[in-house]
Structures are given as C-alpha cells and as structure tokens.
Amino acid sequence: MSSAKKTTPPVLSKELVEGFPATPGMFEDIPQIRHIAGPSAGPRMSGKVCIVTGANSALGIGRATVHQYAQNGARAIYVCDFMDNNLATHKKELASLYPSVDIHTRQFDAADEAAVEKVVGEAVKDYGRLDVFFANAGVASGQLFTETTAEGFMEVMRINALGVFLAAKHAAKAMMKNKPYPTGSIIGTASVAGIRSNAGASDYAASKAAVMSLVQTISYQLAGTGIRCNAICPGIIETGMTAPMYEMARTRGTERKIGQLNPLRRGGIADEVARVVLFLSSDEASYVNGQSIPVCGGLSAGHPFVPGKMA
C-alpha cells in the first residue's frame, strides 16, 4: 500500500459552487428546459484556447480537429507536432479560412515534459487560460511482439501513453486556474486496439489501453473541479499512419475491402473522428467524463465476421 500523501483537488466547479441553473420559466403548465451549454446552433468553441498535438499530418485527425476548432470559433489554437514539414502550410491555410482565430505552430516531442509544460505556459501567458488539450500524438510499429525489442516497446509507450499523461498533468494545472471557475477538457487519442485484439500490434495496443485507463483515473483525481478527461478510440481511419495500407489497397483495386469487418463496411476519414473530438471538447459534452468513445464504424461492437457468413 502506497504511503504517498493523497491530495484532493478543491471542489470548485461552477455547478458545485452555484448549483444547477434555475428553470428559465414556464411554457403553459410545464417548466422550460434547463441548460448548462450554450445553443447547439452556435459555434461550439467560441472563445476557447486549445492545444493539439500530432497535428502535422496532412491526412491526420489532429489537422482535421484543428479545422473543426477554428470553424467553431476558437480564440486561439496551438498546432503542434514532432514533425514540422506541414505546420507552416497548415497555418497559412487556417489563416486564410479563419482569419479571426490566432494560430500558433510549435514543433516538439509530445513526450518531452519540459516542452509540454512550455506550450501550456505560453497559452496561459498569452491568453490567460487554457480550455482544451487534445493529446493526439502517436506512433505505431506494426511489429510482431516476438520481434519487438524492449527499447522499441517502451518508445511506443513513451509517445502514446506518456504523452497523454504529460498533457493531462500540465493542462489540468492550468485549467485549475481558469476564471471564474476551473473548467476544461482533456482528450487523449486511444484506439479500438486498446479495447480488443486484432486492431494493432501488441506495443501499440498496450499503449492505447493505457490511455483508456489514464482518462478513467485522471477524471476521478480531478473530481469536483469541472475539468473533464476523455479519450477517443478510432477504428480504421485513413490518416498518415494508415496511408501505406490504403495506397497498397488502391494499387490492388481492393480499397473497398478496407473496413469490411465493421457493420458500416467501410473505413473512415479524419473529419469523422474530429467531429467527435469537437463534441468532447465543447460544453455540449459537459456531463461526459472518464470515457473512451469508439469511432470505428461499429467494429468494437461485436466480434468480426465474414460478410454473408453469419449463422
């Protein structure tokens, strides 16, 4: 049993301090609906300051999410990645489409604690708050476990799991200082590979299962603060990571077979995942916490089967 001193974040969320909103009025003899989030028809990220890692890939979930944030009225977005060959182009594109949004690009290793702490500090210094940290950076080896070295296994864990841990650690500290109440959304990228077998190599699957566990434990360690921590679990999505598989399938004329083991019988695109990240980042997900949300066409809903061969 650990002897480490346990500390509980102060219970300071708006709902716990002020209670739920009063009923706005009556319609005839029934009460009108109470709301915590703003109108669904409005921009979901209005005024929010966001950090996204793993956003360099032209096909990636990170880039697609940045566009969703900007389109939905974010105040500022820090677009980050270890690779930087596309970051300048992303910034130009975003500036042309969403001139009212401040776009900052940063090149760093998402598992470098000093670098993560620095970008969080920059956001707080420049804007006085941090509202969203989407820890999306990740790698995959694709190796059989008997061919994976200990060093290779730990490198996948370092980037995929430690990166999310560090994002949550420093984002939470900043979000605790938001005024008038602590609030914020931390999101990690897990995978259906973290839910069940046959969706990724052993090192990758273990790292994604770790992300799922992290968002559960962190959400409880932030109990009462109003800061939420969730994960997304993409299935087969066409991204920079899966591009070789898609290119090979197109060369063979078998592209339509990708994703055939899920009930939608297709693969997905990055924007389909980004829409779910947008929801989790917004106030509309104000009661979603500690969850890992599959975005997989239904792949994680059952055991794979061969189409036309069900008993």
Order of alpha helices (4+ residues) and beta strands (2+ residues): alpha-beta-beta-beta-alpha-beta-alpha-beta-alpha-beta-alpha-alpha-beta-alpha-beta-beta-alpha-beta-alpha-beta
